[in-house]
């Protein structure tokens, strides 16, 4: 049986490729488990600075595997296990302290759209079909998925996307901020790598601390680690990367961050 995921390291880029093209990369239970594990593993690699998610075969992800969901429909324990696994996927991706970019092309529906939402940035093909049609199947999106969507586009846009269950027009993906970059289908790879390079021009420590601070603001206030919020800026200021960045600015040259 073919692997559900292909993980490829290209220098500072870590690719996590969904590999179920025969079902347009629909997510089954094992994929919901394997995707966050692969992302976390890539984040632990000190050489990888940006993580990229895409689907094999021209589709990011056509949602959950409906045939599998039907098998779980009559069993409360299996249904709870499935829901918990999906929620953990969104949660685990959100905790990663390296930038994650989704390459959204073809179908990005339901769970596929929500996995893309869990990423920091999304490069979206102008021909992509994005939507969250779960209510038309009699399903609600998992709570952490809804939370992340609200955090990404705001309550008004999230409510429209979720309650209508319609395919989302490209102009609304752009206006809501869900699409970080839109591009022609043939330029997806080029635009994504260009975006990753722009991120990698910056201090690795500053990017890490920025993601750490964002992560703290996205959790309930009573669970926040106020020490992280207090110390993140000073950790950057006391590090060698700030000294290099400041010197480069004063000397009118590009900084050479060693990471």
C-alpha positions as CSV (number, residue, x, y, z in Angstrom):
1,X,0.0,0.0,0.0
2,X,1.3,3.5,-0.9
3,X,2.3,5.8,1.9
4,X,-0.3,8.3,2.9
5,X,2.3,11.0,3.2
6,X,5.6,11.8,1.5
7,X,8.1,13.8,3.5
8,X,10.9,15.5,1.5
9,X,13.7,17.8,2.8
10,X,15.0,20.3,0.3
11,X,17.7,22.3,2.1
12,X,15.8,24.6,4.6
13,X,12.4,23.6,3.2
14,X,10.5,20.6,4.6
15,X,7.7,19.3,2.3
16,X,4.8,17.2,3.7
17,X,2.9,15.8,0.7
18,X,-0.6,14.2,1.1
19,X,-0.4,11.1,-1.0
20,X,-3.9,9.7,-1.6
21,X,-4.5,11.1,-5.1
22,X,-6.9,8.3,-6.0
23,X,-9.4,9.9,-3.6
24,X,-8.2,13.5,-4.2
25,X,-6.3,13.3,-0.9
26,X,-9.4,12.8,1.2
27,X,-8.4,12.4,4.9
28,X,-8.9,9.1,6.6
29,X,-8.2,8.5,10.3
30,X,-4.6,7.6,9.8
31,X,-4.0,10.7,7.8
32,X,-5.4,12.8,10.6
33,X,-2.8,11.1,12.8
34,X,0.1,11.2,10.4
35,X,-0.1,14.8,9.2
36,X,0.6,16.5,12.5
37,X,3.2,13.9,13.4
38,X,5.0,14.6,10.1
39,X,4.8,18.4,10.6
40,X,6.2,18.1,14.2
41,X,9.0,15.9,13.0
42,X,9.9,18.4,10.3
43,X,9.8,21.2,12.9
44,X,12.3,19.3,15.0
45,X,14.9,19.2,12.2
46,X,17.3,22.2,12.9
47,X,18.0,22.6,9.2
48,X,14.4,23.1,8.2
49,X,13.2,26.7,8.5
50,X,9.8,26.6,6.6
51,X,7.3,23.7,6.4
52,X,5.3,23.3,3.2
53,X,2.1,21.3,2.8
54,X,0.6,20.2,-0.5
55,X,-1.4,17.4,-2.1
56,X,-0.2,15.0,-4.7
57,X,-2.1,14.8,-8.0
58,X,-3.3,18.4,-8.2
59,X,-5.6,18.5,-5.1
60,X,-4.8,19.8,-1.7
61,X,-7.4,17.7,0.1
62,X,-11.1,16.9,-0.7
63,X,-12.1,16.7,2.9
64,X,-12.8,13.7,5.1
65,X,-13.1,10.2,3.7
66,X,-16.9,9.9,3.7
67,X,-16.9,6.1,3.4
68,X,-14.9,5.8,6.5
69,X,-17.1,8.3,8.3
70,X,-20.1,6.2,7.5
71,X,-18.4,3.2,9.1
72,X,-18.1,5.2,12.3
73,X,-21.6,6.7,12.3
74,X,-23.2,4.1,14.4
75,X,-20.5,3.7,17.1
76,X,-20.3,6.5,19.7
77,X,-16.8,5.5,20.8
78,X,-15.4,5.5,17.2
79,X,-17.1,8.8,16.5
80,X,-15.5,10.4,19.6
81,X,-12.1,8.9,18.7
82,X,-12.3,10.3,15.2
83,X,-13.4,13.8,16.4
84,X,-10.7,13.8,19.0
85,X,-8.0,12.9,16.5
86,X,-9.1,15.7,14.1
87,X,-9.1,18.2,16.9
88,X,-5.6,17.1,17.9
89,X,-4.4,17.6,14.3
90,X,-5.5,21.2,14.3
91,X,-4.1,21.8,17.8
92,X,-0.7,20.1,17.1
93,X,-0.2,22.0,13.9
94,X,-1.0,25.3,15.7
95,X,1.8,24.6,18.3
96,X,4.6,24.3,15.8
97,X,7.0,27.2,16.1
98,X,8.2,27.2,12.5
99,X,6.3,28.8,9.6
100,X,3.9,26.5,7.8
101,X,2.6,27.3,4.3
102,X,-0.2,25.5,2.5
103,X,-0.2,25.2,-1.3
104,X,-3.9,25.1,-2.1
105,X,-4.8,23.9,-5.5
106,X,-7.6,21.8,-6.9
107,X,-10.1,20.8,-4.2
108,X,-9.6,22.1,-0.6
109,X,-12.9,21.1,0.9
110,X,-14.1,20.4,4.5
111,X,-11.2,18.9,6.4
112,X,-8.8,19.8,3.6
113,X,-9.8,23.5,3.9
114,X,-9.5,23.3,7.7
115,X,-6.0,21.8,7.5
116,X,-5.0,24.7,5.3
117,X,-6.6,27.1,7.7
118,X,-4.4,25.6,10.5
119,X,-1.3,26.7,8.6
120,X,0.2,30.2,9.0
121,X,-0.1,31.2,5.3
122,X,-1.9,29.9,2.2
123,X,-0.8,30.2,-1.4
124,X,-3.9,29.6,-3.4
125,X,-4.4,28.7,-7.0
126,X,-6.9,30.9,-8.8
127,X,-8.6,27.7,-10.0
128,X,-8.8,26.2,-6.5
129,X,-12.2,25.1,-5.2
130,X,-12.3,26.0,-1.5
131,X,-15.3,25.4,0.8
132,X,-16.6,23.9,4.0
133,X,-19.6,21.8,2.9
134,X,-19.9,19.7,6.1
135,X,-23.4,21.0,7.0
136,X,-24.7,19.6,3.8
137,X,-23.5,16.2,5.0
138,X,-25.2,16.7,8.4
139,X,-21.9,17.4,10.1
140,X,-20.4,20.4,12.0
141,X,-16.8,21.3,11.8
142,X,-14.7,20.3,14.9
143,X,-14.5,23.0,17.6
144,X,-10.8,23.7,17.1
145,X,-11.2,24.0,13.4
146,X,-14.0,26.6,13.9
147,X,-11.8,28.4,16.4
148,X,-8.9,28.6,14.0
149,X,-11.1,29.8,11.2
150,X,-12.5,32.6,13.3
151,X,-9.0,33.5,14.3
152,X,-7.9,33.6,10.7
153,X,-10.8,35.5,9.0
154,X,-12.9,36.9,11.8
155,X,-16.4,35.9,13.0
156,X,-18.4,37.4,10.2
157,X,-16.5,35.7,7.4
158,X,-16.2,32.4,9.3
159,X,-20.0,32.4,9.9
160,X,-20.7,33.0,6.2
161,X,-18.3,30.2,5.1
162,X,-19.6,27.7,7.7
163,X,-23.3,28.4,7.6
164,X,-23.8,28.7,3.8
165,X,-21.5,25.7,3.1
166,X,-21.0,27.2,-0.3
167,X,-17.8,27.1,-2.4
168,X,-16.0,30.3,-1.4
169,X,-15.5,32.8,-4.3
170,X,-11.8,33.7,-4.8
171,X,-12.6,37.4,-4.1
172,X,-13.9,36.4,-0.7
173,X,-10.9,34.2,0.1
174,X,-8.7,37.3,-0.7
175,X,-10.9,39.9,1.1
176,X,-11.2,37.8,4.2
177,X,-7.4,37.2,4.4
178,X,-7.7,33.4,4.1
179,X,-5.7,33.5,0.9
180,X,-2.3,35.0,1.7
181,X,-1.2,34.9,-2.0
182,X,-3.3,34.0,-5.1
183,X,-1.5,32.9,-8.3
184,X,-1.9,31.1,-11.5
185,X,-1.9,27.3,-11.3
186,X,1.4,26.9,-13.1
187,X,3.1,29.4,-10.7
188,X,2.2,27.7,-7.4
189,X,5.6,26.2,-6.6
190,X,7.5,29.4,-7.7
191,X,5.2,31.7,-5.6
192,X,5.4,29.4,-2.6
193,X,9.1,29.1,-2.6
194,X,9.4,32.9,-3.1
195,X,7.2,33.4,0.0
196,X,9.3,31.0,2.0
197,X,12.5,32.8,1.0
198,X,11.1,36.1,2.1
199,X,10.4,34.5,5.5
200,X,13.9,33.0,5.6
201,X,15.5,36.4,5.1
202,X,14.5,37.2,8.7
203,X,16.1,36.1,11.9
204,X,15.2,32.5,12.8
205,X,15.0,33.4,16.5
206,X,12.7,36.4,15.8
207,X,10.5,34.2,13.7
208,X,10.4,31.5,16.4
209,X,9.6,34.1,19.1
210,X,6.9,35.7,16.9
211,X,5.2,32.3,16.4
212,X,5.5,31.6,20.1
213,X,3.9,34.9,21.0
214,X,1.1,34.3,18.4
215,X,0.5,30.9,19.9
216,X,0.2,32.3,23.4
217,X,-2.4,34.9,22.3
218,X,-4.5,32.2,20.6
219,X,-5.0,30.2,23.8
220,X,-7.4,31.1,26.7
221,X,-6.0,33.8,28.9
222,X,-5.9,31.6,32.0
223,X,-3.7,29.1,30.2
224,X,-1.2,31.6,28.8
225,X,2.4,31.5,29.9
226,X,3.0,35.1,30.8
227,X,6.7,34.5,31.2
228,X,6.9,33.7,27.5
229,X,5.2,37.0,26.7
230,X,7.4,38.9,29.0
231,X,10.7,37.4,27.9
232,X,10.3,36.9,24.1
233,X,11.4,40.3,23.1
234,X,14.4,40.4,25.5
235,X,15.5,37.0,24.3
236,X,15.8,38.4,20.8
237,X,17.6,41.5,22.0
238,X,20.2,39.6,24.0
239,X,20.9,37.2,21.1
240,X,23.6,37.3,18.4
241,X,21.0,37.6,15.6
242,X,19.8,41.0,16.8
243,X,23.4,42.2,17.0
244,X,24.0,41.0,13.4
245,X,20.7,42.5,12.2
246,X,21.4,45.9,13.9
247,X,25.0,46.0,12.5
248,X,23.7,45.1,9.0
249,X,21.1,47.9,9.2
250,X,23.7,50.5,10.2
251,X,26.2,49.3,7.6
252,X,23.5,49.2,4.9
253,X,23.9,45.5,4.0
254,X,21.9,42.4,4.2
255,X,22.2,40.5,7.5
256,X,23.8,37.1,7.6
257,X,21.8,35.2,10.1
258,X,23.4,31.8,11.0
259,X,20.3,30.4,12.7
